[in-house]
C-alpha cells in the first residue's frame, strides 16, 4: 500500500497524509520484522513510529496488524475501533477487521467488513480476492463466483479476477464461461508474472481434459508448457490429450520431453498408453 510521494523525503499513505522520515524508517523496520515473523519487534517498531506521528490511522492499523500476528486480537480490535470511529471507511482497517473475524470462523462478520472495505475502495482488488477466499473456504462457490465476476467488472485489468472466475465457473459446471475467463486470464497476465501465475492453466487444462473439452485442454497445456516447459504433470496431461485427439505421433514426441529422472513415467507413456 505504500507509495512514494512527489515531495522528496516523504512517503505517501493512501488517505493518511504522509509519514515523516523518522516515522517512515520505524514503519519499515516494523514491516521487515512482520515479514520475518517477529511480531513483537514489529509492535515495538510501529509503536515507535506512532510516537513520532501520533494518530496516523495507517500506523495505528499497522500496529493492530502486528498485535493480531502476535495473537492479541483484543488489543488489535481496540486499535481498529479507534481508527474506524474516526475514519469509518478506512480500507486497511476494515480489511484487517474482516481477516480477524475470518480467522475466528465468524463468516458473517468477516463478510460484512470485506463488503464495507469494497464499498470504501471499489477499485482495490485485494478486498474482492479476500472475500472470494472467504466464500470458497465456507463452501459457497456461487457467492465466490459472483464476487469474482464483480472483481472483473470493477477492476478489469486485474488478471486474478479472471483466473478465479475461470476456476469457480468450472467447479459450478459453467464450462463455456470457464473457457472464456481462462483465455482472458491468459491475455491479462503480465509477462513477468506468467511463470508464477500460469499454474492455473495447467490445472484448467487437466480439468478440461477430464471434462471432455480436449481441444481447449490442448490449448491450455501447450500455452502453459511454453512458459514452464519441464513440468512433468503438464507433459503427462499433454500426452494423454494428444492421444485422445488421435495425434499419436505428436503424443510420442511430447512424452520424449520428460526429464531423465522421469524415465519410468516416460516408458509407461511410450510403451503402454501410446501403443
Secondary structure as GFF3:
##gff-version 3
##sequence-region A 1 275
A	DSSP	beta_strand	2	4	.	.	.	ID=ss1
A	DSSP	beta_strand	11	13	.	.	.	ID=ss2
A	DSSP	beta_strand	18	19	.	.	.	ID=ss3
A	DSSP	alpha_helix	21	35	.	.	.	ID=ss4
A	DSSP	alpha_helix	39	52	.	.	.	ID=ss5
A	DSSP	alpha_helix	57	69	.	.	.	ID=ss6
A	DSSP	alpha_helix	73	86	.	.	.	ID=ss7
A	DSSP	alpha_helix	91	104	.	.	.	ID=ss8
A	DSSP	alpha_helix	107	120	.	.	.	ID=ss9
A	DSSP	alpha_helix	125	137	.	.	.	ID=ss10
A	DSSP	alpha_helix	141	154	.	.	.	ID=ss11
A	DSSP	alpha_helix	159	171	.	.	.	ID=ss12
A	DSSP	alpha_helix	175	188	.	.	.	ID=ss13
A	DSSP	three_ten_helix	191	193	.	.	.	ID=ss14
A	DSSP	alpha_helix	194	197	.	.	.	ID=ss15
A	DSSP	alpha_helix	199	211	.	.	.	ID=ss16
A	DSSP	alpha_helix	214	227	.	.	.	ID=ss17
A	DSSP	alpha_helix	232	244	.	.	.	ID=ss18
A	DSSP	alpha_helix	248	255	.	.	.	ID=ss19
A	DSSP	three_ten_helix	260	262	.	.	.	ID=ss20
A	DSSP	alpha_helix	263	268	.	.	.	ID=ss21
A	DSSP	pi_helix	269	273	.	.	.	ID=ss22
###
